[in-house]
């Protein structure tokens, strides 16, 4: 994405496990202003800081899992992921024609014989009608994407932009960020689709050093992978339909995926290696599975 300020702190499958994987270490709140001085970022790459009070604060349970704290949060209710998209994907991107990782993912969708409609970030939620998945790219200008309008959309969302997570109810306002200068993730999930059949452990997903977006989801999320060396920061996580996110029930599947190579925009480099593409493909498969 092309950003302007920082909030800090820096894949369609079988039925989900009934016991979500959770972040195992106690959650530490980070100062949202600290990332402004992180290496590799310039003032025109990130958005203005979010207000920490704009959403529930992450706390911990006895298990150490990140959860949303707030007595006024709505109670979970049964939700049926009833999208009827027949595998069609609405691809929301910030660069047309697509370049770099966007082009890699777009080609991946084509190899899966998935019909794709490409749109810019000013798209209306109405364009998601008849789609099986809305894929929101890292390349969007998040201030132009009305995330709140998509929050209760009964269509699966696959997100690659951390500044949208709080507005979608997937994390708290302060529970997201980016990790610079990385090539690997720590894979936790043994789900055959979400892990793309790869064994748990450190996995190289970039062919060159880049950045990744992360979030701190609620305990209802399935944590697929984290920042290497920092289990608090989930680079890939998923909510089944009906799961209680952070102050909001998931009206359909919701997923955050690690991809975040965008600076400076447009970045034409194909960062994803074979394993990175496998994991993105698994995420897509999981999201599209009814």
Helices and strands as residue ranges (DSSP letters): G 34-37, G 52-54, E 57-60, E 66-69, E 89-93, H 100-111, E 116-120, G 125-128, E 133-136, G 142-144, H 147-150, E 157-159, G 162-164, E 176-182, E 184-187, E 201-204, E 210-215, E 222-227, E 230-239, E 254-256, H 274-288
